[in-house]
Amino acid sequence: MIDFIRFDYKGNVDFGFKTYVVFGEETESNYQGCMIYASSTKELRGKLRGVDGLIGVMSERVDVNRYAVMRKKVDVLLDFPGRKLDYPTFKLAREKDVLVEISLSTLMSFEGWRRVGYLDELRTMFRVINKFDTPFILTSGAENIYSMRKMSQIYHVFDFLGADVERAKFWAERLYRRLYDDSYIMDGVEIL
């Protein structure tokens, strides 16, 4: 499976993941992702020009996230504490095959009543994801080595909150095949 992290991890500790996608730092040992932060659709459109690879978008505005899902280049809506998503965004993510990242580090960044509110938001998000069968991935979202968690721990926490862990594994495996399997073209189509 795949984990999305925000730093270049070169350690020897086995957290249960096949590979890591690094958003934010340069990496040679892991797969390089391109993280784009945009506060308007115009800014996002400008930043998407000339970038390739696995592209993740971060925005606090719902309209920018919805616009990002409609762009062909965007692969992932990255998770962070200020992200806002709405029902049409989840439905469009399903139609356009864009992953929605849900990270453990975002959950751990909140304290007190804000964490309780976010837990309620996560439960609602998982119900919407299950309803529309939206592609999603459960990650650590680690910004340093101390935020890294084993894959089983991440899945247990989100399973308790109502996530369909088997479906998350399916989407993670699909992304892994898309990035690393040369014979994979799309679901059901392979070069033999």
Residue, then its C-alpha position, 0 to 999 in steps of 0.5 A: m500500500i501507499d502512504f502520503i507523507r510531507f518529508d523525505y523518509k529514508g529510514n529502515v523501520d517497516f511501517g507496513f507500506k510498500t512505498y511512500v509518496v512525498f509531497g512538499e520535499e524533494t526525494e530520491s528514495n521515494y515517489q515524488g508528488c507535487m503539492i499545490y496550495a491555492s487560495s483561488t481558482k485562478e491561482l490553481r489554474g496558473k500553478l497547474r501549468g507545466v507540472d506533471g506527475l502525481i499532483g495533490v491540491m491543498s485549499e481551504r476554499v470549497d470552490v477551489n477544491r471543487y474546481a481542482v477535482m474537475r481538472k484532469k491533471v489533479d490526482v489527489l485532494l490533500d488533507f490538512p486541518g483547514r480543508k473544506l469539502d462539500y457533497p458535490t465535491f465528493k460526487l465529482a471526485r467519484e466521476k473524475d477519479v480523484l482521490v480524497e486523502i484522509s490523514l491521521s496527522t490532521l486528526m492528531s493536530f486538533e485538541g479538545w473540543r476541536r478534535v471532537g468536532y473533527l471526529d463528527e465531521l469525519r464520521t459524516m465524511f465517511r458516510v458520504i464517501n460510502k454513499f457515492d463510492t468516492p475514491f479515498i486513501l487513509t494515510s499518516g500525512a506525517e510531517n516528520i518521523y515522529s508522526m509516522r504510524k504503522m498501516s494497521q494503526i491508521y486503518h484501525v483508527f479510521d475503521f472505528l470512525g466508520a471508514d470502509v478500510e477494504r475499499a481504502k485498500f482497494w484505492a491504495e492498491r489501484l494507485y500503486r499499480r498506476l504508479y509502478d506497474d508498466s502493464y497497467i492502463m486502467d481497471g480491467v485493461e492491461i498490456l500482456 
